[in-house]
Amino acid sequence: MTGRLKIAIVGPAHPFRGGIAHHTTLLFRHLRERHAVRHFAFLRQYPLWIYPAATDRDPSATPLVEPGVEHVLDSMNPLTWLRVVHRVRHFAPDAVIIPWWVAFWAPQMATISRLSRRGGRTRIVYLCHNVVEHESSGLRRFATRLALGSGDCFIVHSNEDRDNLERLLPGRPIFRAELPSLGEVAGNRCSREEARARLNLDPATPTLLFFGFVRPYKGLKHVLQAMPNILAKRNVRLLVAGEFWHDRHEYLDLISRLGIEHAVTIVDRYVPNEEVRDLFAAADLVVQPYETATQSGVTQIAFDARRPVVVTSVGGLPETVRHGVTGYVVPPFDHQAIADAVADFFDRDRAESMESAIEADLVRFSWPSYIDAIERAITP
């Protein structure tokens, strides 16, 4: 462990929703166990006219909140960008950590990072959840290069993002860290039986879970296409829990054409924190048939609930999941491979062995290990 540092974080927190806000809040919580930390968060993230959902606010009755967050940054008001710079410079930190995930933040974060350096005495660390967006373009790549070019070093969660960053900014210092557990979002674990009772699910029916925002790259259609083959061998329930960011009717039409309406339950809304625990606890297997990815917080929530996963061999997912041990890694776009993985899991009764292996693997995804990696980036 390095000595006590002064660290500023510039990124989202409650009342805003989503995995990045949760991760940044937990980062603040766990960093301050060792260091002096200030978290400068948003007053407003996006103008609602560009946000695909009805709201970006967290509806949770039990939100993830860490005391001491300073809400000061308005993405559309440059005066607040300068206000953040003023507070950062007055704090005089050893490092500023900036989460990065979409190119929309390029003007704001480039301004804050370039003006916060204090003559080179403050290290600017970009924590990259996605170096390049899932739905990218030439303009977004240009904006990404503009912002990340202002960083001194970078933390990534997958080898794919390391490669993307090396192509974008050759020769820059890059540190690899495992995405840590997000289980604190869901709260205390509960039994499968308790969760299914609260969700009014049949306690005897095997249950698959697809969780999170429904966007094309997440490949929901592939698990739907796998369902007829799965149902031919076993009566299962597919639970789809998450807000649809695009037209849900294409999925409903596919469900109807496949004749699987009786086996699919859709919860089309943002899932508040207090319901996350029950959804993962109720599932036997979590399915992530992504077409593209760098890494996924859904995998970490599943692992914290000791639930195996089926992921595709894209981005950092195969680096996180040990095939046949903590879950399955299948080719993308391959619904037959998904069906085969589900069949193997139930036919060979792998639940107990996989849950034990996940338990043993959790140290890889601990927050102390993650903070160790951040310290190495700040004080190389």
LUMVEXPA-409730 format. One line per field, with one value per residue (C-alpha): residue number from 1; residue in one letter; z, x, y. Coordinates in nm, 4 decimals. Layout:
N
pos = NUM ...
code = A ...
Z = Z ...
X = X ...
Y = Y ...
***
This chain:
380
pos = 1 2 3 4 5 6 7 8 9 10 11 12 13 14 15 16 17 18 19 20 21 22 23 24 25 26 27 28 29 30 31 32 33 34 35 36 37 38 39 40 41 42 43 44 45 46 47 48 49 50 51 52 53 54 55 56 57 58 59 60 61 62 63 64 65 66 67 68 69 70 71 72 73 74 75 76 77 78 79 80 81 82 83 84 85 86 87 88 89 90 91 92 93 94 95 96 97 98 99 100 101 102 103 104 105 106 107 108 109 110 111 112 113 114 115 116 117 118 119 120 121 122 123 124 125 126 127 128 129 130 131 132 133 134 135 136 137 138 139 140 141 142 143 144 145 146 147 148 149 150 151 152 153 154 155 156 157 158 159 160 161 162 163 164 165 166 167 168 169 170 171 172 173 174 175 176 177 178 179 180 181 182 183 184 185 186 187 188 189 190 191 192 193 194 195 196 197 198 199 200 201 202 203 204 205 206 207 208 209 210 211 212 213 214 215 216 217 218 219 220 221 222 223 224 225 226 227 228 229 230 231 232 233 234 235 236 237 238 239 240 241 242 243 244 245 246 247 248 249 250 251 252 253 254 255 256 257 258 259 260 261 262 263 264 265 266 267 268 269 270 271 272 273 274 275 276 277 278 279 280 281 282 283 284 285 286 287 288 289 290 291 292 293 294 295 296 297 298 299 300 301 302 303 304 305 306 307 308 309 310 311 312 313 314 315 316 317 318 319 320 321 322 323 324 325 326 327 328 329 330 331 332 333 334 335 336 337 338 339 340 341 342 343 344 345 346 347 348 349 350 351 352 353 354 355 356 357 358 359 360 361 362 363 364 365 366 367 368 369 370 371 372 373 374 375 376 377 378 379 380
code = M T G R L K I A I V G P A H P F R G G I A H H T T L L F R H L R E R H A V R H F A F L R Q Y P L W I Y P A A T D R D P S A T P L V E P G V E H V L D S M N P L T W L R V V H R V R H F A P D A V I I P W W V A F W A P Q M A T I S R L S R R G G R T R I V Y L C H N V V E H E S S G L R R F A T R L A L G S G D C F I V H S N E D R D N L E R L L P G R P I F R A E L P S L G E V A G N R C S R E E A R A R L N L D P A T P T L L F F G F V R P Y K G L K H V L Q A M P N I L A K R N V R L L V A G E F W H D R H E Y L D L I S R L G I E H A V T I V D R Y V P N E E V R D L F A A A D L V V Q P Y E T A T Q S G V T Q I A F D A R R P V V V T S V G G L P E T V R H G V T G Y V V P P F D H Q A I A D A V A D F F D R D R A E S M E S A I E A D L V R F S W P S Y I D A I E R A I T P
Z = 0.0000 -0.0860 0.1525 0.2056 -0.1105 -0.1967 -0.4777 -0.6569 -0.8489 -1.1182 -1.2153 -1.1599 -0.8370 -0.6990 -0.7878 -1.1280 -1.2132 -1.3796 -1.3408 -1.3919 -1.1111 -0.8871 -0.9676 -0.9115 -0.5788 -0.4624 -0.5845 -0.3642 -0.0703 -0.0915 -0.1881 0.1148 0.3410 0.2611 0.1234 0.1416 -0.1352 -0.2706 -0.5216 -0.7572 -0.9123 -1.1525 -1.1036 -1.4550 -1.6743 -2.0095 -2.1624 -2.1677 -2.5400 -2.6129 -2.3423 -2.4782 -2.1582 -1.9815 -1.7030 -1.5891 -1.2206 -0.9929 -0.8677 -0.5975 -0.2530 -0.1179 -0.3429 -0.3251 -0.1524 -0.0038 0.2240 0.1173 -0.2569 -0.3898 -0.6677 -0.8760 -1.2435 -1.5087 -1.8402 -2.0365 -1.8355 -1.8931 -1.5892 -1.3704 -1.5445 -1.4273 -1.0816 -1.0637 -1.1746 -0.9009 -0.6320 -0.7592 -0.7677 -0.4189 -0.2947 -0.4644 -0.5151 -0.6161 -0.8777 -1.0465 -1.1464 -1.4304 -1.5327 -1.9116 -2.1055 -2.3790 -2.6084 -2.4927 -2.2032 -2.4225 -2.3931 -2.0196 -1.9155 -2.1516 -2.0026 -1.6427 -1.6868 -1.8739 -1.6264 -1.3111 -1.3494 -1.1277 -1.3276 -1.3693 -0.9963 -1.0333 -1.2245 -1.4485 -1.4469 -1.6867 -1.5658 -1.8909 -1.8747 -2.2546 -2.4555 -2.7687 -2.7502 -2.8569 -3.1220 -3.2351 -3.5258 -3.6623 -3.4777 -3.1488 -3.1928 -3.2575 -2.9426 -2.7436 -2.8592 -2.7658 -2.4095 -2.3342 -2.4868 -2.1812 -1.9477 -1.7918 -1.7456 -1.7888 -1.6110 -1.8218 -1.7322 -2.0350 -2.2763 -2.5629 -2.4128 -2.3608 -2.7328 -2.8295 -2.6170 -2.7519 -3.1054 -3.0095 -2.8015 -2.8651 -2.5918 -2.3024 -1.9589 -1.9267 -1.6188 -1.6243 -1.3313 -1.2836 -1.2608 -0.8922 -0.7313 -0.7526 -0.5019 -0.2586 -0.4984 -0.4359 -0.0604 0.1460 -0.0299 0.0050 -0.0883 -0.4233 -0.2499 -0.0735 -0.3917 -0.6046 -0.3443 -0.3468 -0.7295 -0.7555 -0.9603 -0.9613 -0.7124 -0.9192 -1.2668 -1.3734 -1.4404 -1.6772 -1.6279 -1.8879 -1.6929 -1.7784 -2.0407 -2.3591 -2.6464 -2.9788 -2.8935 -2.5842 -2.8076 -2.6370 -2.9668 -2.9528 -2.6235 -2.7462 -3.0568 -2.8295 -2.6259 -2.8589 -2.8422 -2.4665 -2.4158 -2.6296 -2.3523 -2.0358 -1.9044 -1.8161 -1.7559 -1.9172 -1.7121 -1.9042 -1.6563 -1.7832 -1.9683 -2.3456 -2.5090 -2.8537 -2.9942 -2.7819 -3.0434 -3.2516 -2.9499 -2.8770 -3.2415 -3.2248 -2.9071 -3.0807 -3.3985 -3.1898 -2.9847 -2.6509 -2.4886 -2.2089 -2.1099 -2.1197 -1.8592 -1.9474 -1.6901 -1.9119 -1.6680 -1.4857 -1.1961 -0.8626 -0.6278 -0.3830 -0.6570 -0.7987 -0.5178 -0.5710 -0.9489 -0.9290 -0.6325 -0.8141 -1.1238 -1.1809 -1.4688 -1.5961 -1.9746 -2.1446 -2.5218 -2.6096 -2.9672 -2.8487 -2.5027 -2.3109 -1.9682 -1.7754 -1.4316 -1.4742 -1.4517 -1.1260 -0.9734 -1.0808 -0.9263 -0.6034 -0.5913 -0.6662 -0.9939 -1.2994 -1.6305 -2.0020 -2.1819 -2.5360 -2.6332 -2.6863 -2.5116 -2.1575 -2.0836 -2.1470 -1.9240 -1.6374 -1.6787 -1.6575 -1.9141 -1.7576 -1.4109 -1.3222 -1.6289 -2.0038 -2.2827 -2.6190 -2.9631 -3.0287 -3.2551 -3.1846 -3.0315 -3.0571 -2.8412 -2.5812 -2.5826 -2.5497 -2.2506 -2.0761 -2.1417 -2.0046 -1.6899 -1.6010 -1.7434 -1.5540 -1.2422 -1.2341 -1.0039 -0.6815 -0.8313 -1.0237 -0.7246 -0.5192 -0.7906 -0.8073 -0.4305 -0.4606 -0.7465 -0.5696 -0.4383 -0.7999 -0.8009 -0.4567 -0.3993 -0.2071 -0.5145 -0.7340 -0.5114 -0.5198 -0.9000 -0.8833 -0.6406 -0.8808 -1.1588 -0.9470 -0.8001 -1.0625
X = 0.0000 0.1193 0.1047 -0.2102 -0.2990 -0.5308 -0.7630 -1.0451 -1.3153 -1.5206 -1.8145 -2.1791 -2.3537 -2.7077 -2.9658 -2.8529 -2.9047 -2.7086 -2.3955 -2.1466 -2.3036 -2.3026 -1.9405 -1.8266 -2.0078 -1.8496 -1.5122 -1.5528 -1.6594 -1.3666 -1.0965 -1.1724 -1.1034 -0.7350 -0.7063 -0.8389 -1.0986 -1.3470 -1.6163 -1.7404 -2.0621 -2.3306 -2.6177 -2.7275 -2.5845 -2.7628 -3.0183 -3.3254 -3.3795 -3.0746 -3.1426 -3.3279 -3.5198 -3.7903 -3.5548 -3.1959 -3.2926 -3.2743 -3.6218 -3.4832 -3.6369 -3.2985 -3.0508 -2.6760 -2.5611 -2.2251 -2.2086 -1.9873 -2.0591 -2.0445 -2.2979 -2.1487 -2.1169 -2.3779 -2.2819 -2.4461 -2.3094 -1.9366 -1.9290 -1.9815 -1.6925 -1.4729 -1.6273 -1.5156 -1.1661 -1.1550 -1.2536 -1.0103 -0.7202 -0.8069 -0.8044 -0.4630 -0.4943 -0.2245 -0.4634 -0.7959 -0.9898 -1.2394 -1.4697 -1.5031 -1.7738 -1.9299 -1.7960 -2.0629 -1.8299 -1.5377 -1.5730 -1.6457 -1.3789 -1.1119 -1.1617 -1.1564 -0.8559 -0.6417 -0.7096 -0.6731 -0.3095 -0.1446 0.1759 0.2015 0.1737 -0.1695 -0.1934 -0.5022 -0.6298 -0.9031 -1.0925 -1.2221 -1.5423 -1.5587 -1.2794 -1.4941 -1.8725 -2.0765 -2.2498 -1.9504 -1.8709 -1.5803 -1.6940 -1.7219 -1.3762 -1.2368 -1.4060 -1.2766 -0.9200 -0.9611 -1.0651 -0.8485 -0.5509 -0.5581 -0.4946 -0.1640 -0.2552 -0.5483 -0.7189 -0.9056 -1.1100 -1.0372 -0.7600 -0.9829 -1.0052 -0.6287 -0.5896 -0.8444 -0.6635 -0.3201 -0.4500 -0.6084 -0.3183 -0.0026 0.2588 0.0436 0.0631 -0.2247 -0.3098 -0.5396 -0.7750 -1.0596 -1.3981 -1.4873 -1.8014 -2.1166 -2.2976 -2.3415 -2.6056 -2.8238 -2.7720 -2.7716 -2.8081 -3.1223 -3.2246 -3.3680 -3.6888 -3.7386 -3.6734 -3.9114 -4.1842 -4.1505 -4.1500 -4.4433 -4.2354 -4.2921 -4.0372 -3.9890 -3.9378 -3.5748 -3.5244 -3.2943 -3.2329 -3.1504 -3.0860 -3.0196 -3.1035 -3.2221 -3.0141 -2.9375 -2.5752 -2.6849 -2.8304 -3.1607 -3.2890 -3.0275 -3.1479 -3.5069 -3.4103 -3.2489 -3.5653 -3.7452 -3.4447 -3.4188 -3.7912 -3.7783 -3.5705 -3.6797 -3.9542 -3.7803 -3.8766 -3.6845 -3.7087 -3.6170 -3.5733 -3.4676 -3.5784 -3.6104 -3.4162 -3.5488 -3.8780 -3.9845 -4.2337 -3.9653 -3.8915 -4.2596 -4.3127 -4.0179 -4.1552 -4.4901 -4.3381 -4.1351 -4.4401 -4.2658 -4.5024 -4.5811 -4.2129 -4.1028 -4.1718 -4.0777 -4.0284 -3.9874 -3.8605 -3.5500 -3.5037 -3.4615 -3.1885 -3.4223 -3.5455 -3.2032 -3.1214 -3.4390 -3.4002 -3.0499 -3.1298 -3.4348 -3.2334 -3.0501 -2.8433 -2.7810 -2.7602 -2.5610 -2.5684 -2.3873 -2.2825 -2.0128 -1.8797 -1.5736 -1.6837 -2.0105 -2.1277 -2.4112 -2.1567 -2.0249 -2.3725 -2.4404 -2.1171 -2.1870 -2.5191 -2.3189 -2.5043 -2.3279 -2.3507 -2.3618 -2.1581 -2.0327 -1.6663 -1.6527 -1.4459 -1.3418 -1.6245 -1.4170 -1.1455 -1.3962 -1.5822 -1.4024 -1.5733 -1.7272 -1.6208 -1.7982 -2.0201 -2.0089 -1.8394 -2.0120 -1.9637 -2.1612 -2.4698 -2.5022 -2.8369 -2.7668 -2.4548 -2.6671 -2.9182 -2.6368 -2.4890 -2.8267 -2.8806 -2.5362 -2.5977 -2.9238 -2.8577 -2.5294 -2.6600 -2.3722 -2.5280 -2.3532 -2.0049 -2.0243 -2.1507 -1.8603 -1.6132 -1.7614 -1.7215 -1.3534 -1.3049 -1.4518 -1.1150 -1.0270 -1.3092 -1.2633 -1.2491 -0.9170 -0.7565 -0.9097 -0.7845 -0.4376 -0.4429 -0.5490 -0.2680 -0.0185 -0.1497 -0.1302 0.2137 0.3964
Y = 0.0000 0.3491 0.6465 0.8484 1.0411 1.3260 1.2203 1.4010 1.2138 1.3858 1.1668 1.0680 0.9751 0.9585 1.0930 0.9666 0.6037 0.3277 0.1219 0.4055 0.6109 0.3031 0.2216 0.5810 0.6007 0.2753 0.3982 0.7058 0.4886 0.2483 0.4983 0.7121 0.4135 0.4736 0.8265 1.1824 1.1946 1.4469 1.3551 1.6282 1.5012 1.6180 1.8542 1.7574 1.4835 1.4978 1.7308 1.5093 1.5602 1.3411 1.0808 0.7751 0.6993 0.8985 1.0061 0.9611 0.9798 0.6759 0.5713 0.3402 0.3607 0.2496 0.4315 0.3855 0.7040 0.7970 1.1050 1.3916 1.4011 1.7586 1.8190 2.0963 1.9959 2.0786 1.9197 2.2026 2.4957 2.5676 2.7968 2.4906 2.3155 2.6019 2.5783 2.2160 2.3198 2.5836 2.3315 2.0718 2.3166 2.4440 2.0818 2.0343 1.6575 1.4147 1.2771 1.3431 1.0300 1.0754 0.7892 0.7651 0.5847 0.8042 1.0778 1.3237 1.4044 1.5124 1.8947 1.8874 1.6410 1.7727 2.1184 1.9969 1.7703 2.0242 2.3045 2.0919 1.9922 2.2556 2.2706 1.8944 1.8158 1.6558 1.3290 1.2959 0.9375 0.8300 0.5252 0.3758 0.1737 0.1919 0.3490 0.3406 0.3423 0.0421 0.2531 0.4556 0.6931 0.8927 1.2054 1.0203 0.8716 1.2192 1.3512 1.0540 1.1206 1.4882 1.4084 1.1078 1.2855 1.5106 1.2164 1.1145 0.7487 0.5148 0.2268 -0.0282 -0.3355 -0.5536 -0.6370 -0.5230 -0.1743 -0.1779 -0.2526 0.0151 0.2713 0.1798 0.2316 0.5621 0.6996 0.4949 0.4832 0.6067 0.4358 0.1889 -0.0182 -0.3213 -0.3849 -0.6313 -0.4624 -0.4968 -0.6296 -0.4178 -0.6348 -0.3468 -0.2119 -0.5160 -0.5343 -0.8520 -1.1858 -1.3946 -1.7478 -1.8536 -1.9613 -1.6271 -1.4312 -1.6366 -1.6031 -1.2229 -1.2171 -1.4590 -1.7023 -2.0781 -2.2139 -2.5309 -2.3821 -2.3256 -1.9556 -1.7677 -1.3955 -1.1307 -0.8104 -0.4456 -0.1843 -0.3548 -0.2218 -0.3945 -0.4754 -0.6694 -0.9399 -1.0180 -1.1590 -1.4353 -1.5780 -1.5477 -1.7460 -2.0056 -2.0560 -2.3046 -2.5396 -2.4924 -2.5553 -2.8685 -3.0280 -2.8505 -2.6254 -2.2980 -1.9371 -1.6480 -1.3305 -1.0131 -0.7282 -0.3881 -0.0793 -0.1052 0.1781 0.0932 -0.0318 -0.3263 -0.4441 -0.6141 -0.8334 -0.8951 -0.9899 -1.2306 -1.3884 -1.4342 -1.5821 -1.8279 -1.9277 -1.8759 -1.6247 -1.8717 -1.8955 -1.5294 -1.2615 -0.9033 -0.6285 -0.3199 -0.0586 0.0489 -0.1921 -0.0102 -0.1283 -0.2961 -0.5352 -0.6263 -0.8702 -1.0726 -1.0948 -1.2394 -1.4610 -1.6016 -1.6925 -2.0173 -1.8815 -1.5262 -1.4927 -1.2155 -1.2811 -0.9559 -0.8845 -0.6426 -0.5577 -0.4469 -0.5732 -0.5860 -0.4899 -0.7421 -1.0239 -0.8823 -0.8549 -1.2138 -1.3359 -1.1508 -1.3401 -1.6609 -1.7083 -1.8566 -1.6746 -1.7458 -1.4787 -1.4383 -1.4335 -1.0579 -0.7903 -0.8706 -1.1149 -1.4296 -1.2828 -1.2651 -1.5944 -1.9296 -2.1510 -2.4584 -2.3430 -2.0151 -2.0092 -2.0529 -1.8592 -1.9061 -1.7477 -1.4266 -1.4427 -1.8173 -1.9078 -2.2813 -2.2381 -2.0585 -2.3443 -2.5986 -2.4132 -2.3981 -2.7698 -2.8573 -2.6535 -2.8247 -3.1717 -3.2045 -3.0304 -2.7820 -2.5215 -2.6244 -2.6666 -2.3397 -2.1445 -2.2787 -2.1804 -1.8303 -1.7989 -1.8890 -1.6403 -1.3371 -1.2175 -1.1324 -0.8791 -0.7249 -0.3507 -0.3684 -0.5283 -0.2605 0.0205 -0.1398 -0.1086 0.2553 0.3319 0.1768 0.4001 0.7149 0.6420 0.4295
***
